[in-house]
Amino acid sequence: METYDKKAAELIERSYQTPEIVHQRLRTLAALSLASGESVLDAGCGTGLLLELEALAVGTGGRAEGVDFSDDMLAHARARCGGLEQVNLQQGSVETMPFEDASFDALSCTQTLLYVKDMDKALNEFYRLLKPRGRLAIIETDWSGAIINSEDQVLTRKIFDAWGRAVVNPNLPRRLRPVLGQIGFSALRVEAIPVLNASYSKSSFSANMLQNFATTARKLDAISEAESEAWLDGVERLVQKDEYFFCVNRFLFSAVK
Ligand SMILES: C[S@@+](CC[C@H](N)C(=O)[O-])C[C@H]1O[C@@H](n2cnc3c(N)ncnc32)[C@H](O)[C@@H]1O
């Protein structure tokens, strides 16, 4: 599993508050249809951005639980959700969570399954924890479909391929729907949510990720240091010419137990 340390937590804080990811979060929240007084679990809650919205939706008469592996991510979640008495946070793996069967009306898991070693175990855990007719919402990304305008598309492909390889479960969206069906989930729905930056903005999701794409490819020896610098410089030249373009799809899976 990739470790979400202090630095990674800060990058998530920045890049996940960009308008594209806020939009994705609101779509996820809508898919859960939370009502006042309900119980909700955010599995792999990270810095608590979605959990905070879920907590506000269920209100003080409800319950919003967050579980995450990383103490550094949870530190942000604690600061964010500190004033919400209906929120409870704990460190742990989404593969085995310390709750009774059928504890939750709704469960979310966003951008987390890609890191989970035993994904089937986690999905079965989600099924166990939901009440009958409980709602599930999962967000995942397939980086093999990422597009960025660059001066060297071969190098770009190497960088995105390395980015995809850096996780335990790459390309999950293309295989997740039947897996959910086999576990017993019904009313399966899959929607694409584009993260589209058709022009450059410093506060966009991709602008926040550019350096990280290159660094990860470098760490995995997919590209050299010189190639990393050349790629970033090339993108910068396109920014100057107003020819920046980036797009990747997030996929929202919703289902009912
Ligand atoms: C990209 S972040 C997403 C955070 C949050 N879900 C969001 O969308 O804002 C991935 C998170 O998954 C957590 N994670 C990865 N594997 C995990 C596991 N097996 N159990 C619990 N959390 C895990 C990481 O610590 C990190 O906080």
The ligand as a Gaussian input file, in Angstrom:
#p B3LYP/6-31G(d) Opt

LIG

0 1
 C       -6.290000       9.144000      -2.427000
 S       -6.647000       9.087000      -0.736000
 C       -8.420000       9.317000      -0.774000
 C       -8.973000       9.851000       0.527000
 C      -10.474000      10.107000       0.563000
 N      -11.243000       8.914000       0.363000
 C      -10.894000      11.143000      -0.457000
 O      -11.415000      10.770000      -1.529000
 O      -10.695000      12.334000      -0.193000
 C       -6.504000       7.359000      -0.374000
 C       -6.717000       7.026000       1.092000
 O       -6.858000       5.620000       1.242000
 C       -6.243000       5.258000       2.475000
 N       -6.015000       3.808000       2.438000
 C       -5.313000       3.106000       1.544000
 N       -5.398000       1.790000       1.808000
 C       -6.169000       1.663000       2.908000
 C       -6.640000       0.571000       3.668000
 N       -6.336000      -0.706000       3.349000
 N       -7.436000       0.809000       4.716000
 C       -7.764000       2.085000       5.061000
 N       -7.366000       3.171000       4.377000
 C       -6.578000       2.958000       3.315000
 C       -4.993000       6.117000       2.506000
 O       -4.432000       6.211000       3.797000
 C       -5.543000       7.448000       1.991000
 O       -6.043000       8.234000       3.037000

